[in-house]
């Protein structure tokens, strides 16, 4: 099985990425071929772009990410990938958190590990902890990865097959929540607008709207960088684009 590994982190490198090493070694030992490995900044656009490239090009049949599934301001792998999933495998996250509970107790609730299908391939997002990666490998991925990937690809390219689309209602609710978070800060504590955490929310919002709007509308979405200040007026532009995308045919 051709598998790609992505570590989403602002601080790790290829040299000190223990979780990525554990994941690659575990997959190889189980007989899978690790065809790509990269450490990517924990930025929604970058993580989403790399996952799409690997699966849409056929380089990998499975992409497994590690890192960015927690609840801090910089954790955004979940936001980057959840909206990309065509069929979400809810049982994966449920099972992983149940297994984690046996090891770390109630703190397991803070993991937003998720899995699902995309373009006939499989996406799995794991926490950044090396222990969490070992747990997922031993209890879920090694026993079931080949089976999951086979089911995900079955009929994906068959004539007349219909590719599922993301749940736009769910995406809309999440995007609305992100806009609300940034908007509240903009109104109540403008001195925090340039804070890294707020910029992070802004970029997650931008990624969601760009994904919903499609490639043709991405260029119309205003962008920002870490030196920019988030402007509430820009959020209004996003809201308008989102409303246009969500408008029923």
Secondary structure, 3 states (H helix, E strand, C coil): CEEEEEEECCCCCCCCCHHHHHHHHHHHHCCCEEEEEEEECCCHHHHHHHHHHHHHCCCCCEEEEECCCCCCCCCCHHHHHHCCCCEECHHHHHHHHHHHHHHHHHHHHHCCCEEEEECCEEEEEECCCHHHHHHHHHHHHHHHHHHHHHHHHCCCCCCCCCCCCCCHHHHHHHHHHHHHHHHHHHHHCHHHCCCHHHHHHHHHHHHHHHHHHCHHHHCCCCCCCCCCCCCHHHHHHHHHHHHHHHCCC
